């Protein structure tokens, strides 16, 4: 009979950017600074590249932030902010957002939302004038 050797299972750990209150704040500030949502066709990706570059330069993470992750986090944070404003969302996240950093995040997300609404309004107005 053949003896089988036990095999060690490899732990698959995903190396990802670590989000902290500091890095999230920097992500939101960089998004506001580079306004990727206000860029013409073909420039949106470059604006997100600049957002990621700014965050990585300031935060200096072991695993750098990538564009898709940055875009996803900003979109998810905006959705979360809207659901929390409507009294919805997971209770544990409502509690986190009620704490100290919540004010800063909420302010930045409100600013981001207002910027996008202003841009969409200006685009609609420009189309109507054509």
CORJO-V455760 format. One record per residue. N is the residue number from 0. RES is the residue in three letters. PHI is phi in whole degrees, -180 to 180 (NA if undefined). PSI is psi as a letter, one per 40 degrees, with the letter a starting at -180 (* if undefined). OMEGA is omega in whole degrees, -180 to 180 (none if undefined). Layout:
n=(N | N)
res=(RES | RES)
phi=(PHI | PHI)
psi=(PSI | PSI)
omega=(OMEGA | OMEGA)
//
This chain:
n=(0 | 1 | 2 | 3 | 4 | 5 | 6 | 7 | 8 | 9 | 10 | 11 | 12 | 13 | 14 | 15 | 16 | 17 | 18 | 19 | 20 | 21 | 22 | 23 | 24 | 25 | 26 | 27 | 28 | 29 | 30 | 31 | 32 | 33 | 34 | 35 | 36 | 37 | 38 | 39 | 40 | 41 | 42 | 43 | 44 | 45 | 46 | 47 | 48 | 49 | 50 | 51 | 52 | 53 | 54 | 55 | 56 | 57 | 58 | 59 | 60 | 61 | 62 | 63 | 64 | 65 | 66 | 67 | 68 | 69 | 70 | 71 | 72 | 73 | 74 | 75 | 76 | 77 | 78 | 79 | 80 | 81 | 82 | 83 | 84 | 85 | 86 | 87 | 88 | 89 | 90 | 91 | 92 | 93 | 94 | 95 | 96 | 97 | 98 | 99 | 100 | 101 | 102 | 103 | 104 | 105 | 106 | 107 | 108 | 109 | 110 | 111 | 112 | 113 | 114 | 115 | 116 | 117 | 118 | 119 | 120 | 121 | 122 | 123 | 124 | 125 | 126 | 127 | 128 | 129)
res=(UNK | UNK | UNK | UNK | UNK | UNK | UNK | UNK | UNK | UNK | UNK | UNK | UNK | UNK | UNK | UNK | UNK | UNK | UNK | UNK | UNK | UNK | UNK | UNK | UNK | UNK | UNK | UNK | UNK | UNK | UNK | UNK | UNK | UNK | UNK | UNK | UNK | UNK | UNK | UNK | UNK | UNK | UNK | UNK | UNK | UNK | UNK | UNK | UNK | UNK | UNK | UNK | UNK | UNK | UNK | UNK | UNK | UNK | UNK | UNK | UNK | UNK | UNK | UNK | UNK | UNK | UNK | UNK | UNK | UNK | UNK | UNK | UNK | UNK | UNK | UNK | UNK | UNK | UNK | UNK | UNK | UNK | UNK | UNK | UNK | UNK | UNK | UNK | UNK | UNK | UNK | UNK | UNK | UNK | UNK | UNK | UNK | UNK | UNK | UNK | UNK | UNK | UNK | UNK | UNK | UNK | UNK | UNK | UNK | UNK | UNK | UNK | UNK | UNK | UNK | UNK | UNK | UNK | UNK | UNK | UNK | UNK | UNK | UNK | UNK | UNK | UNK | UNK | UNK | UNK)
phi=(NA | -87 | -85 | -97 | -91 | -67 | -106 | -81 | -78 | -80 | -82 | -95 | -112 | -91 | -82 | -131 | -62 | -93 | -87 | -131 | -54 | -64 | -68 | -66 | -60 | -65 | -62 | -68 | -64 | -65 | -64 | -66 | -69 | -97 | 45 | -61 | -76 | -112 | -96 | -69 | -52 | 94 | -111 | -60 | -61 | -66 | -65 | -65 | -59 | -68 | -59 | -61 | -61 | -60 | -63 | -63 | -69 | -81 | -79 | 52 | -76 | -67 | -112 | -65 | -71 | -115 | -57 | -62 | -67 | -61 | -61 | -63 | -64 | -62 | -64 | -67 | -64 | -66 | -63 | -61 | -59 | -65 | -68 | -68 | -65 | -92 | 75 | -112 | 100 | -61 | -58 | -66 | -74 | -61 | -64 | -61 | -71 | -84 | -82 | -51 | -68 | -58 | -62 | -66 | -62 | -61 | -63 | -65 | -69 | -62 | -62 | -61 | -63 | -65 | -59 | -67 | -63 | -61 | -66 | -63 | -63 | -66 | -65 | -63 | -63 | -64 | -66 | -67 | -78 | -73)
psi=(h | h | h | h | h | h | h | h | h | h | h | h | h | h | h | i | h | h | h | i | d | d | d | d | d | d | d | d | d | d | d | d | d | e | f | d | e | e | i | i | h | e | e | d | d | d | d | d | d | d | d | d | d | d | d | d | d | d | d | f | i | d | h | i | i | i | d | d | d | d | d | d | d | d | d | d | d | d | d | d | d | d | d | d | d | e | e | a | i | h | d | d | d | d | d | d | e | e | a | d | d | d | d | d | d | d | d | d | d | d | d | d | d | d | d | d | d | d | d | d | d | d | d | d | d | d | d | d | e | *)
omega=(-177 | -180 | 179 | 179 | 177 | 179 | 178 | 177 | 178 | 176 | 179 | 177 | -178 | 176 | -179 | 175 | 180 | 179 | 177 | 175 | 180 | -177 | 177 | 178 | -180 | 177 | -179 | 179 | 179 | 177 | 177 | -178 | -174 | 174 | -179 | -180 | -178 | -176 | 176 | 178 | -180 | -179 | -177 | -180 | 179 | 178 | 177 | 176 | 179 | 177 | -178 | 179 | 179 | -179 | -179 | 179 | -177 | -175 | -178 | -177 | 175 | 176 | -175 | 174 | 176 | -173 | -177 | 178 | 179 | -180 | -179 | -179 | 179 | 180 | 179 | 178 | 178 | 177 | 179 | -180 | 179 | -180 | 178 | 177 | 179 | 178 | 180 | 179 | -179 | -178 | -179 | 177 | 175 | -180 | 179 | -178 | 176 | -179 | -173 | -177 | -178 | -179 | 180 | -180 | -178 | 179 | 179 | 180 | 176 | 180 | 179 | 179 | -180 | 178 | -179 | 178 | 178 | -180 | 179 | 177 | 179 | 178 | 179 | 179 | 180 | 178 | -180 | -179 | -178 | none)
//
